[in-house]
Amino acid sequence: MIEVQRLGSCRFNVESDVEFRVLKRITSAVRSITDCTDPEVWAGKIMAVAQRFNSPYVSRKWITYLYAWKPLPEGALFAQSYKYALLIGPSLPDEILAPFPKGELVTKWEGGRVPFHLVEPVLRLAREMGISSDKIVAGNSLVYAWVLSPVVAGWHYGAPIYVKARDGFTNEVAEIGEDEILRQGSLIFVRASENFSVGFWAVADGENIKAQDLEWFYNHYAIRPGAYLHVDEILIAHRTCQPVEVRYNGGSYACVAITGPAIIWARDHEPVSLPEGEFFALHPLVDD
């Protein structure tokens, strides 16, 4: 049902509502796809993959054509760069193409109807690469555009905690199955697996560590054995790590990697010593 509103004596239809952050992500995706050197575009049964497309030498540019694993319906165009994926045309994106991991993160489609000129550069790129998108009519003032966005599981010092994907093809949360080797309150340490990588929790080192040298994981920080933090130093969370969400023993946890040896300190727990090696630090998701 189309909403009807009034502006003075005029009536108008509300065709689409798009969050501003999503609109910015769509425009970022358009720039990324049209500026990258190896864009991929897909319409109907044909996919085109460019190589060295930003080279100043025509002789170095290549396009590989291949049959897609399934045809896209008429009026739909998919395009992606290494960082972004965009689907233009369909009103129900999940029915056309299921979300898939991007940047090793679980994703979902976000978008709606946007002005045609915002995505027109991608359609021009597709035509340049030999892919037809004629069914997406330029005369339409609004067109559906959907961008893959990482799923937010929670917040850590105001920054989003995204959901880590199980692998590069499965849009499901990653699971950690290793046994607990150390605990500090709610913080759990397990041996790091080689199945996937996560961001590192920096361990402060040196004889005169300042508060700004520490990196916080919730209310915990780590220093090397023998490192020195002055007793009068006021501890303020200047720097924080960037965890992702994983599953562990059926629960949701924020996860970062850390390299031992290290001493883990906390505002409300006794310090614990982490041995030499590679570990995952897991903390239950909490409200920021």
BALOBA-1460 file (C-alpha; in Angstrom, 3 decimals):
// residues 288
<rec num="1" residu="m" x="0.000" y="0.000" z="0.000"/>
<rec num="2" residu="i" x="1.435" y="3.380" z="-1.020"/>
<rec num="3" residu="e" x="1.302" y="6.046" z="1.673"/>
<rec num="4" residu="v" x="-0.288" y="9.355" z="0.654"/>
<rec num="5" residu="q" x="0.813" y="12.585" z="2.335"/>
<rec num="6" residu="r" x="0.016" y="16.258" z="1.948"/>
<rec num="7" residu="l" x="2.274" y="19.270" z="1.547"/>
<rec num="8" residu="g" x="0.093" y="22.364" z="1.659"/>
<rec num="9" residu="s" x="-2.572" y="21.866" z="-0.992"/>
<rec num="10" residu="c" x="-0.506" y="19.196" z="-2.806"/>
<rec num="11" residu="r" x="-0.757" y="15.451" z="-2.369"/>
<rec num="12" residu="f" x="2.095" y="13.067" z="-3.052"/>
<rec num="13" residu="n" x="2.889" y="9.375" z="-2.737"/>
<rec num="14" residu="v" x="5.682" y="8.063" z="-0.545"/>
<rec num="15" residu="e" x="7.433" y="5.549" z="-2.801"/>
<rec num="16" residu="s" x="10.375" y="4.490" z="-0.648"/>
<rec num="17" residu="d" x="12.069" y="4.977" z="2.706"/>
<rec num="18" residu="v" x="15.827" y="4.376" z="2.813"/>
<rec num="19" residu="e" x="18.006" y="4.946" z="5.859"/>
<rec num="20" residu="f" x="20.674" y="7.560" z="5.200"/>
<rec num="21" residu="r" x="23.462" y="5.212" z="6.350"/>
<rec num="22" residu="v" x="22.222" y="2.638" z="3.790"/>
<rec num="23" residu="l" x="22.078" y="5.289" z="1.062"/>
<rec num="24" residu="k" x="25.694" y="6.200" z="1.857"/>
<rec num="25" residu="r" x="26.662" y="2.542" z="1.662"/>
<rec num="26" residu="i" x="24.970" y="2.207" z="-1.752"/>
<rec num="27" residu="t" x="26.877" y="5.218" z="-3.087"/>
<rec num="28" residu="s" x="30.114" y="3.818" z="-1.630"/>
<rec num="29" residu="a" x="29.410" y="0.515" z="-3.372"/>
<rec num="30" residu="v" x="28.855" y="2.284" z="-6.697"/>
<rec num="31" residu="r" x="32.175" y="4.117" z="-6.349"/>
<rec num="32" residu="s" x="34.029" y="0.982" z="-5.324"/>
<rec num="33" residu="i" x="32.656" y="-1.113" z="-8.186"/>
<rec num="34" residu="t" x="33.223" y="1.505" z="-10.882"/>
<rec num="35" residu="d" x="36.682" y="2.504" z="-9.619"/>
<rec num="36" residu="c" x="38.168" y="-0.927" z="-8.873"/>
<rec num="37" residu="t" x="40.423" y="-2.668" z="-11.352"/>
<rec num="38" residu="d" x="38.656" y="-6.052" z="-11.237"/>
<rec num="39" residu="p" x="34.866" y="-5.492" z="-11.155"/>
<rec num="40" residu="e" x="32.397" y="-8.329" z="-11.753"/>
<rec num="41" residu="v" x="28.985" y="-7.835" z="-13.351"/>
<rec num="42" residu="w" x="26.232" y="-10.370" z="-13.930"/>
<rec num="43" residu="a" x="22.950" y="-10.239" z="-15.856"/>
<rec num="44" residu="g" x="20.861" y="-13.113" z="-17.151"/>
<rec num="45" residu="k" x="23.091" y="-16.157" z="-17.657"/>
<rec num="46" residu="i" x="26.324" y="-14.263" z="-18.314"/>
<rec num="47" residu="m" x="28.902" y="-12.971" z="-15.847"/>
<rec num="48" residu="a" x="31.828" y="-10.766" z="-16.860"/>
<rec num="49" residu="v" x="34.985" y="-10.508" z="-14.756"/>
<rec num="50" residu="a" x="37.480" y="-7.741" z="-15.547"/>
<rec num="51" residu="q" x="41.216" y="-7.830" z="-14.932"/>
<rec num="52" residu="r" x="43.480" y="-4.767" z="-14.704"/>
<rec num="53" residu="f" x="40.577" y="-2.595" z="-15.866"/>
<rec num="54" residu="n" x="42.223" y="0.533" z="-14.473"/>
<rec num="55" residu="s" x="45.407" y="0.041" z="-16.451"/>
<rec num="56" residu="p" x="46.257" y="2.941" z="-18.801"/>
<rec num="57" residu="y" x="47.226" y="0.341" z="-21.417"/>
<rec num="58" residu="v" x="44.367" y="-1.240" z="-23.345"/>
<rec num="59" residu="s" x="46.541" y="-4.261" z="-24.151"/>
<rec num="60" residu="r" x="46.667" y="-5.170" z="-20.452"/>
<rec num="61" residu="k" x="42.922" y="-5.145" z="-19.908"/>
<rec num="62" residu="w" x="41.041" y="-8.437" z="-20.021"/>
<rec num="63" residu="i" x="37.438" y="-9.521" z="-19.580"/>
<rec num="64" residu="t" x="36.516" y="-13.120" z="-18.906"/>
<rec num="65" residu="y" x="32.978" y="-14.243" z="-19.739"/>
<rec num="66" residu="l" x="31.393" y="-17.251" z="-18.091"/>
<rec num="67" residu="y" x="28.009" y="-18.804" z="-17.545"/>
<rec num="68" residu="a" x="26.618" y="-18.076" z="-14.091"/>
<rec num="69" residu="w" x="25.508" y="-20.911" z="-11.835"/>
<rec num="70" residu="k" x="21.911" y="-19.679" z="-12.278"/>
<rec num="71" residu="p" x="20.282" y="-16.988" z="-14.446"/>
<rec num="72" residu="l" x="19.182" y="-13.694" z="-12.973"/>
<rec num="73" residu="p" x="15.659" y="-12.626" z="-13.991"/>
<rec num="74" residu="e" x="15.108" y="-9.871" z="-16.518"/>
<rec num="75" residu="g" x="15.555" y="-6.430" z="-15.043"/>
<rec num="76" residu="a" x="18.147" y="-7.570" z="-12.472"/>
<rec num="77" residu="l" x="21.843" y="-6.717" z="-12.487"/>
<rec num="78" residu="f" x="24.459" y="-7.825" z="-9.963"/>
<rec num="79" residu="a" x="27.846" y="-6.133" z="-9.616"/>
<rec num="80" residu="q" x="30.621" y="-6.401" z="-7.076"/>
<rec num="81" residu="s" x="34.110" y="-5.328" z="-6.115"/>
<rec num="82" residu="y" x="36.307" y="-6.966" z="-3.517"/>
<rec num="83" residu="k" x="34.597" y="-4.931" z="-0.781"/>
<rec num="84" residu="y" x="31.011" y="-4.331" z="-1.943"/>
<rec num="85" residu="a" x="28.189" y="-6.191" z="-3.688"/>
<rec num="86" residu="l" x="25.192" y="-4.482" z="-5.308"/>
<rec num="87" residu="l" x="21.947" y="-5.872" z="-6.729"/>
<rec num="88" residu="i" x="19.903" y="-3.528" z="-8.925"/>
<rec num="89" residu="g" x="16.356" y="-4.058" z="-10.158"/>
<rec num="90" residu="p" x="14.416" y="-6.628" z="-8.099"/>
<rec num="91" residu="s" x="12.042" y="-5.605" z="-5.336"/>
<rec num="92" residu="l" x="12.742" y="-8.740" z="-3.237"/>
<rec num="93" residu="p" x="16.511" y="-9.338" z="-3.312"/>
<rec num="94" residu="d" x="16.570" y="-12.423" z="-1.068"/>
<rec num="95" residu="e" x="14.343" y="-14.268" z="-3.522"/>
<rec num="96" residu="i" x="16.761" y="-13.511" z="-6.361"/>
<rec num="97" residu="l" x="20.121" y="-13.974" z="-4.656"/>
<rec num="98" residu="a" x="20.680" y="-15.132" z="-1.094"/>
<rec num="99" residu="p" x="23.104" y="-12.991" z="0.938"/>
<rec num="100" residu="f" x="26.636" y="-14.383" z="1.104"/>
<rec num="101" residu="p" x="29.728" y="-13.519" z="3.186"/>
<rec num="102" residu="k" x="31.647" y="-10.410" z="2.222"/>
<rec num="103" residu="g" x="34.957" y="-9.606" z="3.856"/>
<rec num="104" residu="e" x="34.575" y="-12.824" z="5.913"/>
<rec num="105" residu="l" x="31.477" y="-11.361" z="7.589"/>
<rec num="106" residu="v" x="27.839" y="-12.481" z="7.613"/>
<rec num="107" residu="t" x="25.766" y="-10.073" z="5.514"/>
<rec num="108" residu="k" x="22.207" y="-9.055" z="4.658"/>
<rec num="109" residu="w" x="20.646" y="-7.049" z="1.827"/>
<rec num="110" residu="e" x="19.775" y="-3.445" z="2.676"/>
<rec num="111" residu="g" x="18.296" y="-0.805" z="0.406"/>
<rec num="112" residu="g" x="15.099" y="0.179" z="-1.366"/>
<rec num="113" residu="r" x="14.083" y="2.438" z="-4.248"/>
<rec num="114" residu="v" x="16.638" y="5.156" z="-4.926"/>
<rec num="115" residu="p" x="17.066" y="7.766" z="-7.688"/>
<rec num="116" residu="f" x="18.232" y="6.100" z="-10.886"/>
<rec num="117" residu="h" x="21.259" y="8.367" z="-11.341"/>
<rec num="118" residu="l" x="22.832" y="6.997" z="-8.134"/>
<rec num="119" residu="v" x="23.356" y="3.544" z="-9.676"/>
<rec num="120" residu="e" x="23.572" y="4.530" z="-13.365"/>
<rec num="121" residu="p" x="27.428" y="4.447" z="-13.334"/>
<rec num="122" residu="v" x="27.256" y="0.701" z="-12.593"/>
<rec num="123" residu="l" x="24.923" y="0.150" z="-15.554"/>
<rec num="124" residu="r" x="27.319" y="2.087" z="-17.794"/>
<rec num="125" residu="l" x="30.182" y="-0.090" z="-16.561"/>
<rec num="126" residu="a" x="28.143" y="-3.219" z="-17.332"/>
<rec num="127" residu="r" x="27.516" y="-2.027" z="-20.891"/>
<rec num="128" residu="e" x="31.207" y="-1.247" z="-21.291"/>
<rec num="129" residu="m" x="31.970" y="-4.807" z="-20.209"/>
<rec num="130" residu="g" x="29.457" y="-6.196" z="-22.715"/>
<rec num="131" residu="i" x="26.653" y="-7.012" z="-20.265"/>
<rec num="132" residu="s" x="23.163" y="-5.834" z="-21.217"/>
<rec num="133" residu="s" x="20.969" y="-4.131" z="-18.629"/>
<rec num="134" residu="d" x="18.342" y="-2.661" z="-20.955"/>
<rec num="135" residu="k" x="15.419" y="-3.878" z="-18.851"/>
<rec num="136" residu="i" x="16.414" y="-1.448" z="-16.095"/>
<rec num="137" residu="v" x="14.829" y="1.532" z="-17.812"/>
<rec num="138" residu="a" x="16.653" y="4.841" z="-17.478"/>
<rec num="139" residu="g" x="13.341" y="6.656" z="-17.676"/>
<rec num="140" residu="n" x="12.374" y="5.374" z="-14.233"/>
<rec num="141" residu="s" x="13.101" y="8.052" z="-11.667"/>
<rec num="142" residu="l" x="13.444" y="5.436" z="-8.916"/>
<rec num="143" residu="v" x="14.977" y="1.965" z="-9.104"/>
<rec num="144" residu="y" x="15.488" y="-0.759" z="-6.505"/>
<rec num="145" residu="a" x="19.074" y="-1.000" z="-5.279"/>
<rec num="146" residu="w" x="20.354" y="-3.375" z="-2.596"/>
<rec num="147" residu="v" x="23.790" y="-3.530" z="-1.017"/>
<rec num="148" residu="l" x="25.239" y="-6.331" z="1.085"/>
<rec num="149" residu="s" x="25.874" y="-5.006" z="4.596"/>
<rec num="150" residu="p" x="27.584" y="-6.789" z="7.492"/>
<rec num="151" residu="v" x="25.252" y="-7.900" z="10.267"/>
<rec num="152" residu="v" x="25.744" y="-6.038" z="13.558"/>
<rec num="153" residu="a" x="25.631" y="-8.263" z="16.654"/>
<rec num="154" residu="g" x="26.412" y="-5.620" z="19.262"/>
<rec num="155" residu="w" x="28.644" y="-2.699" z="20.166"/>
<rec num="156" residu="h" x="32.081" y="-2.309" z="21.720"/>
<rec num="157" residu="y" x="33.011" y="1.179" z="22.915"/>
<rec num="158" residu="g" x="30.638" y="2.624" z="20.336"/>
<rec num="159" residu="a" x="31.999" y="0.563" z="17.431"/>
<rec num="160" residu="p" x="29.903" y="-2.206" z="15.812"/>
<rec num="161" residu="i" x="30.669" y="-5.861" z="16.448"/>
<rec num="162" residu="y" x="30.060" y="-7.670" z="13.162"/>
<rec num="163" residu="v" x="29.182" y="-11.347" z="12.806"/>
<rec num="164" residu="k" x="32.089" y="-13.517" z="11.661"/>
<rec num="165" residu="a" x="31.171" y="-15.883" z="8.805"/>
<rec num="166" residu="r" x="31.867" y="-19.593" z="9.105"/>
<rec num="167" residu="d" x="33.719" y="-19.552" z="5.785"/>
<rec num="168" residu="g" x="33.831" y="-17.607" z="2.534"/>
<rec num="169" residu="f" x="30.684" y="-19.248" z="1.168"/>
<rec num="170" residu="t" x="28.383" y="-19.937" z="4.143"/>
<rec num="171" residu="n" x="26.420" y="-16.972" z="5.478"/>
<rec num="172" residu="e" x="26.317" y="-18.389" z="9.001"/>
<rec num="173" residu="v" x="28.111" y="-17.400" z="12.176"/>
<rec num="174" residu="a" x="31.528" y="-18.976" z="12.796"/>
<rec num="175" residu="e" x="31.853" y="-21.470" z="15.630"/>
<rec num="176" residu="i" x="34.821" y="-22.097" z="17.913"/>
<rec num="177" residu="g" x="35.127" y="-25.591" z="19.345"/>
<rec num="178" residu="e" x="38.413" y="-25.500" z="21.275"/>
<rec num="179" residu="d" x="38.508" y="-26.130" z="25.030"/>
<rec num="180" residu="e" x="38.895" y="-23.346" z="27.574"/>
<rec num="181" residu="i" x="42.430" y="-23.046" z="28.928"/>
<rec num="182" residu="l" x="42.167" y="-19.868" z="31.034"/>
<rec num="183" residu="r" x="39.481" y="-17.579" z="32.418"/>
<rec num="184" residu="q" x="39.299" y="-14.129" z="33.965"/>
<rec num="185" residu="g" x="35.764" y="-13.453" z="35.118"/>
<rec num="186" residu="s" x="33.619" y="-13.672" z="31.980"/>
<rec num="187" residu="l" x="36.667" y="-13.554" z="29.687"/>
<rec num="188" residu="i" x="37.635" y="-16.972" z="28.260"/>
<rec num="189" residu="f" x="40.827" y="-17.957" z="26.443"/>
<rec num="190" residu="v" x="41.087" y="-20.875" z="24.006"/>
<rec num="191" residu="r" x="43.810" y="-21.996" z="21.630"/>
<rec num="192" residu="a" x="43.473" y="-20.270" z="18.257"/>
<rec num="193" residu="s" x="42.358" y="-22.473" z="15.392"/>
<rec num="194" residu="e" x="43.626" y="-22.175" z="11.843"/>
<rec num="195" residu="n" x="40.130" y="-22.210" z="10.336"/>
<rec num="196" residu="f" x="39.723" y="-18.453" z="10.297"/>
<rec num="197" residu="s" x="41.365" y="-15.236" z="11.382"/>
<rec num="198" residu="v" x="40.065" y="-12.367" z="13.513"/>
<rec num="199" residu="g" x="41.476" y="-9.006" z="14.514"/>
<rec num="200" residu="f" x="44.270" y="-8.905" z="17.079"/>
<rec num="201" residu="w" x="44.177" y="-7.566" z="20.607"/>
<rec num="202" residu="a" x="47.424" y="-5.595" z="20.971"/>
<rec num="203" residu="v" x="49.619" y="-6.385" z="23.966"/>
<rec num="204" residu="a" x="51.374" y="-3.354" z="25.449"/>
<rec num="205" residu="d" x="55.122" y="-3.627" z="26.011"/>
<rec num="206" residu="g" x="57.882" y="-1.450" z="27.471"/>
<rec num="207" residu="e" x="59.207" y="-0.071" z="30.735"/>
<rec num="208" residu="n" x="57.089" y="3.081" z="30.801"/>
<rec num="209" residu="i" x="53.666" y="2.157" z="29.450"/>
<rec num="210" residu="k" x="51.152" y="4.986" z="29.346"/>
<rec num="211" residu="a" x="47.378" y="4.675" z="29.417"/>
<rec num="212" residu="q" x="47.235" y="5.503" z="25.713"/>
<rec num="213" residu="d" x="49.479" y="2.486" z="24.977"/>
<rec num="214" residu="l" x="46.878" y="0.043" z="26.297"/>
<rec num="215" residu="e" x="44.217" y="-1.518" z="24.097"/>
<rec num="216" residu="w" x="40.994" y="-2.457" z="25.843"/>
<rec num="217" residu="f" x="38.756" y="-5.463" z="25.273"/>
<rec num="218" residu="y" x="35.705" y="-4.546" z="27.329"/>
<rec num="219" residu="n" x="37.245" y="-3.812" z="30.761"/>
<rec num="220" residu="h" x="40.369" y="-5.905" z="30.150"/>
<rec num="221" residu="y" x="43.828" y="-4.984" z="28.829"/>
<rec num="222" residu="a" x="47.025" y="-6.964" z="28.224"/>
<rec num="223" residu="i" x="50.724" y="-6.239" z="28.818"/>
<rec num="224" residu="r" x="53.888" y="-8.262" z="28.299"/>
<rec num="225" residu="p" x="55.529" y="-9.922" z="31.318"/>
<rec num="226" residu="g" x="58.081" y="-7.496" z="32.696"/>
<rec num="227" residu="a" x="56.362" y="-4.445" z="31.205"/>
<rec num="228" residu="y" x="55.752" y="-1.567" z="33.576"/>
<rec num="229" residu="l" x="52.677" y="0.627" z="34.040"/>
<rec num="230" residu="h" x="53.085" y="3.436" z="36.538"/>
<rec num="231" residu="v" x="50.895" y="2.983" z="39.617"/>
<rec num="232" residu="d" x="49.617" y="6.571" z="39.355"/>
<rec num="233" residu="e" x="48.628" y="6.242" z="35.689"/>
<rec num="234" residu="i" x="44.943" y="7.069" z="35.167"/>
<rec num="235" residu="l" x="43.469" y="4.271" z="33.071"/>
<rec num="236" residu="i" x="41.317" y="5.640" z="30.267"/>
<rec num="237" residu="a" x="40.211" y="3.565" z="27.267"/>
<rec num="238" residu="h" x="41.981" y="5.625" z="24.585"/>
<rec num="239" residu="r" x="42.359" y="2.593" z="22.275"/>
<rec num="240" residu="t" x="40.077" y="-0.390" z="21.857"/>
<rec num="241" residu="c" x="40.295" y="-3.605" z="19.833"/>
<rec num="242" residu="q" x="37.789" y="-4.595" z="17.134"/>
<rec num="243" residu="p" x="36.118" y="-7.908" z="17.993"/>
<rec num="244" residu="v" x="33.708" y="-9.948" z="15.880"/>
<rec num="245" residu="e" x="30.870" y="-12.184" z="17.009"/>
<rec num="246" residu="v" x="31.367" y="-15.963" z="17.074"/>
<rec num="247" residu="r" x="29.544" y="-18.909" z="18.647"/>
<rec num="248" residu="y" x="31.130" y="-20.846" z="21.520"/>
<rec num="249" residu="n" x="29.415" y="-23.634" z="23.478"/>
<rec num="250" residu="g" x="26.054" y="-22.488" z="22.125"/>
<rec num="251" residu="g" x="26.488" y="-18.848" z="23.199"/>
<rec num="252" residu="s" x="27.343" y="-15.592" z="21.413"/>
<rec num="253" residu="y" x="30.750" y="-14.111" z="22.147"/>
<rec num="254" residu="a" x="32.883" y="-11.195" z="21.034"/>
<rec num="255" residu="c" x="36.196" y="-12.577" z="19.793"/>
<rec num="256" residu="v" x="39.716" y="-11.250" z="19.203"/>
<rec num="257" residu="a" x="43.067" y="-12.973" z="18.747"/>
<rec num="258" residu="i" x="45.950" y="-12.428" z="21.140"/>
<rec num="259" residu="t" x="49.574" y="-13.577" z="21.173"/>
<rec num="260" residu="g" x="51.110" y="-14.723" z="24.460"/>
<rec num="261" residu="p" x="52.906" y="-14.504" z="26.726"/>
<rec num="262" residu="a" x="50.831" y="-11.750" z="28.279"/>
<rec num="263" residu="i" x="49.406" y="-10.690" z="31.603"/>
<rec num="264" residu="i" x="45.709" y="-9.863" z="31.407"/>
<rec num="265" residu="w" x="44.497" y="-7.164" z="33.755"/>
<rec num="266" residu="a" x="40.917" y="-6.109" z="34.475"/>
<rec num="267" residu="r" x="39.196" y="-3.415" z="36.484"/>
<rec num="268" residu="d" x="37.259" y="-5.951" z="38.553"/>
<rec num="269" residu="h" x="39.338" y="-9.179" z="38.518"/>
<rec num="270" residu="e" x="42.743" y="-10.419" z="39.584"/>
<rec num="271" residu="p" x="45.354" y="-10.562" z="36.780"/>
<rec num="272" residu="v" x="45.979" y="-13.838" z="34.957"/>
<rec num="273" residu="s" x="49.013" y="-14.982" z="32.949"/>
<rec num="274" residu="l" x="48.591" y="-16.173" z="29.386"/>
<rec num="275" residu="p" x="51.349" y="-18.553" z="28.212"/>
<rec num="276" residu="e" x="53.250" y="-18.322" z="24.956"/>
<rec num="277" residu="g" x="51.195" y="-19.082" z="21.845"/>
<rec num="278" residu="e" x="48.244" y="-17.932" z="19.768"/>
<rec num="279" residu="f" x="44.834" y="-17.653" z="21.412"/>
<rec num="280" residu="f" x="41.280" y="-16.444" z="20.949"/>
<rec num="281" residu="a" x="39.881" y="-14.208" z="23.692"/>
<rec num="282" residu="l" x="36.112" y="-14.617" z="24.069"/>
<rec num="283" residu="h" x="33.803" y="-12.320" z="26.000"/>
<rec num="284" residu="p" x="29.993" y="-12.513" z="26.194"/>
<rec num="285" residu="l" x="28.261" y="-9.765" z="24.280"/>
<rec num="286" residu="v" x="27.112" y="-7.005" z="26.610"/>
<rec num="287" residu="d" x="25.258" y="-3.730" z="26.130"/>
<rec num="288" residu="d" x="27.652" y="-0.913" z="25.300"/>
